[in-house]
Amino acid sequence: MGLNCGIIGIANCGKTTLFNCMSEVKAETTSFAFSSNKSNIGIIKVPDPRLYELEQYQETEKIVPATIEIVDIPGMAKGSSKGEGVGNSFLSDIRNADALIHVLRCYDNEEMPHIDGSVDPVRDMQTIDLELQVKDLESVQKKIIRMEKIAKSGDKDAKHAIEILKIYENHLENMGNARTAPVKESDQKYIDDIFLLTAKPVMYVCNVAEESITDGNKYTKAVEEELINTNEKALVIAAEIESEIAELSIDERADFLKDYGLSEPSVDKIIRKAYDMLNLQSFFTVGPKEIKAWTIKKGMTAPEAAGTIHSDLQRGFIRAEVMSYEDFVKYGSEKAVKEAGKFRLEGKNYIVNEGDILHIRFNV
């Protein structure tokens, strides 16, 4: 789908450790702030237990999960937008991301001093927000100047654009993020071409020490309090422990998780949340060669979904044979699904649902 999530945060918050847990590409980690001079890019598999459940009813040669791209962006600091720390050279990587995972340091470690002298995740959150807001304000003000020139010719749409951009300008000047500006969804089109950094959906991840995995700590509670009046939530993860889990075999992993009171690796929850945050969902193809999860945007039609398999399937689309994952597992086979009257033939206007099992009929 070409969509990706960027991992951001203050220097030495555990971003790269989290990236290594998620991605098969392993990046170097260090206790020195600003030691990285480039972003790390990796492809991550979206954990989906349904694929292995499907295998119980259809033997197959291989299982192929959905994937998304993840970008580990070097740590920022107060003044990054003005050249401090790594400076703003990596803002383009943030600008190109479709959603953000903001890692917050929520642990004490004397061997890894915080760049601001003390651990305070709420302050760190506000620091990063401010740096991004400064750049967004610059982008909005530049576009206002462009629109004012166009509006002089009597262009009504340009005049309305200025009104909307002024709302964003005021909101950013008052330390608000663009995604929370009081603007109707239909008017958000006026910022589409300037790719505002704070307009992107964000997930906060509290990185804690081992002893705080289950119940969190004073730092995670402070983050929860900060987010209480927003639509945003924070997930808790111990990145160092997750990195150990990632190195274990499937059989060893279960006992390790049980020792820490976890039902699954916390990183799996983060990946699934990122997938949803990117407005993505999966449909399945099931057969003896492979069982595969295909990635589509929510709201895609059957021909568009077929196009993710191969362009010929979209071009020559006739119909889609559809079963839901739940029905296939409930009845145990395609034949049984048909006998239960749950097998459907859908045309070009069908909107694919999460977990649909599709077989595309086409002719080119």
N, C-alpha and C positions, 0 to 999 in steps of 0.2 A: 504493500500500500504506500510505501515511501514515507510513512509517518514515524516520528521518533520522539523519545522522551529525553530531556536533558536533566542531568543530576547537578544541582547547584548547592552552594553552601559556603560558609566562612572557611578559611584555611584550617586544616587539621580537624575537620568535623567528622571524618570517616567516610567521605564520599567515595573515594577510590576503593576502599575495602568493600563497600556495598556494591560498587560496580563489579568487582571481581567475583562476588557471590552470585551475581545475576548473569554475568557474561562468561562465555568460554574463552574470551580474550582476557588475559591477565595483565593488568597494568602494575607498575612499580608503586609501592607505598613507602612513605617516609615520614618521620616525625618533624622534618624541617618544613616550615611554612614557605610557600611560594617556590618550592623546588621543581614543580612541574611547569613546563613551558608549552604544553600542547594538550588538546583535548583527546581523550581516549574514546574510541568508537567500537561498539560490539553489538552482536546480534544475540538476543535472548529468546529462549523458548518459553512460551506461555504454558504454565502447568495446567493440565486439564485431565482430571481423573476419568472423565467420560470416555476418552479415547481407549483406555485400558478396559473399561466396562464393555465397550462395543466389541472388543476383541474376544470377550467371553461368548459372543453370539456369532462372530464371523472370524474364522481363522485367517490370518494375514501374514504376509512376509515382513512387513515393516509398519511402524506407526510414525506418523509425521505430525508433530505439533505445530500450532501457529507460532509465528515469530514477530518480534518488533525490534527496532533499532534503539539502542541506548547510547547516550553520549555523556561521558564523565568530563565536566567542564572544570578547569582549574579553580582552586579556591579563591574567593574574593575577600576584600577587606574594606574597612571604612576608607572612602576616598578613591575606590577603584574607578569610578566614573571620571575622576580627574587625574588618573595615572598612578595611584598608589598601588602597592603590591604588584600583582600581575597587570594592573592597569585595566583598560577597557578593551584590550585586543581580542578578548574572547566573547565580547557581547554579541558578535555576529553568530557564534554558535548557539547562544541563548535565543537570539532572534529567529534562528532557523528551526528551533525546536517547536514541536506542536503542543507540548505539555511539559511541566516541570516537576521534578521530585526535589524538594528542598530539605536537605539533611541538616538537622540541628544537633549540636553537641550537647548531650545531657549526661555527662559523666565527668568525674574528677580524675586527673592523672598528673601527678607532679612531674613525671618524666616527659610529659608533653604539655608544656605550658600553653595556655590560651593566648592568642596574639593580642588580645585586649586586656590581659592580666587576670581575668576571672571568668568562670563559666557562668553564662547567662543566656540561655537559648532565646528568650524573648527579645533581648537586646540584639542578638545576632540576626534574628528574623527581621527586626526593624532596620538593621544596618543594610542588609541585602535589599530589602524592599526600597529603601531610600535611594540606593545607588541605581536601581532599575528605574525608579520614578524620575530621577534626574534626567536620565537618557530619554525616557518617554516624553517628558515635558519638552525637551528640545525638539523631538520629532513632531509633536503636536503643534508647537509654535511655528515651526518651519512650514507646516502644511497650512496653517492659518494665513500666513503671508502669501502663499501661492493662491489660496482660494480668494483672498481679498482682491488680488489682481484680476482674477476671472470674474468676480462679482461686479467689478466696475463696468463690465459690458452689459450688465442687467441679467446675468444668469441667475435664475431663481434657485436652482439646485445648489449652486455655489454659496448663495446666501444662507440656505438652510444648513449646508455643511459647516459653515462658520459658526452658526448657533450651536451645533452639536459639538464641534471641536472646542468651543469655549467652555462647554460643560466639562469636557475631559480636562481642559487646562486648569480650571478652578479646582477640580477634584484632585488632580495630581499636585497642585500647589499646596493643598491641605493634607498632603501625605496619604492620599488614598490611592489604591491600585486601580488601574483602568477597568479591571473586570468587575469592580463594585460601583462604577460610576452610574448615576441615575439616568441611564439612557435606554430607550426602547430598543428591543432586539432588531427591529427593522432599520434603526438609525446607526447600528454598529458597523454598517457597511462603509461608513465614512473613515474608519480607521483601518480597514482591511489592507490597504496598500502601504501602510507605514509599520505594520507588524509590531505593535506595542508589546514590550517585554512583560508588563504587568497585566496584560489582557489575557495571558495564557492561563489555562486551568493549572492549579498547583496542588500537590499532595505533600504534606509535611511528614517527615520521618524523624522520630526522636531516637537518636543513637545512644543507647545506655550501656552500662557495664553489666557483667554477668549476673550480679546479685539483684538487678532491677528488671530482669526479663519479664517476670510474671506480674508484678504490681506497680512497676514504674518507680518514680522517685519524686523528690521535690521539684526537679527541673521539668519533668514531663507534666506534672500537675500545673505548673506555671504556664506551660504551652497550652494545655487544655483550657485554662482560664482565659488566656488571651484570645482563643478561637471561639469562645462560647457563643458569641453573638454573630458568628459568621456561618457560612455554609461549608466551611472547610474543617476537616478532621485531621488528627495526627495519629499515625501508626507508630508503635514502639518496636524497636529492633535492637538486638545486640550484634552489631556487625562482625565483631571479632568471633563470636560464637557461631554465627551464620557461616563465616568463612571456613570454620572447622567442619560444620555440617556438610558443606558443599564438597569437601574432600572425601567424604565417607561413601561407602557402597550403599545401595538401597536397603539391604538387610541390616547393616550397622546403624543406619540413620534412625530407624524406628526406636531402638533402645536409647539412643542419645537424646532424641526429642522427648521421650518419656521422662528421662532424668530431669529435664528442665520444665516439665509440665506443658509442653507444646504438642499440639495435634499435628502440625505440619511446620516446615520451615517458614519463618515470618516473611522471608524474602518472596515466597510464593504469593502471599497476600498482596505484597507490594506490586509484583508483576501483574497480577490480575486487575488490581486497582488502576494501574497505569494503562492497561489495555482498554478498560472501560472509560477512563478519563480521555483517551484519544478518540472516543466515540466509535470504538470498534466492537465487532462481535464475530463469532465463528459459525460456519456451517460445515457439515461433514460430507465426505464421500467415503463409502465403505465397500471394500472388495477384497478378494484374495491376494491381490498384489500389494495393496496398502490401505490403511485407514488414515485419512488425513483431515486435519482441521484447516480450513481456508479462511483467510481474514478478509472481511468486508466492512465498509462503513455501515452503521445502523441506518436503516431506511432504504437500502439498495434493493432494486428489483431483481427478479430471477435472471433476466438476461445480463444485467450488470455483474451479478454474482458469477454467472457462467463465464464471463469475460476474465475473471481472475484465474480461472483454470486454463483457458486458452482463448485467444481473440476469435478463433473460428467458431467457438461455441456460442459466443455472443452474436456474431454476425449471422449465423445460420440458425439461431434459436427457434425451436418449434414449441416446446413445452418443457416443463420440469415435473418429474415424478418426485413427490415429496412425502416423507415420513418425519414425524418428530422424533427426537432422541428418546423421549420418555416412552412413546408408543413402541418403538423398536425394542427397547429394553424390557418393557412390560410383556410384550407378546412373544419376543424371542426370535422372530424371523420376518422377512419381508412378506412371505406367504401368509403368516399368521396375522400380520398387520392388515393385509388386504381382506382376509376373511372377517376381520373385526370391523371393516368399513372405515379404517383410519388412514388408508392410502389415498393420496390426492393427486390429481393432475392439475397443474397450475399454468397460467399463461403469462404473457409479457408484463402484465401489470402487477403480478404477485410480489408483495414485499416479503423478503426472506426474513424468517424469525431466527433468533438465537437458538442454536442446536438443531436446526433442520438438517435432515439427511436428504441430499439431492442426487438425482440422476438426470442428466440433461439430454434431451432429445434434440438433435439439430440436423441441418442439411445445408451443405455448401457446394 
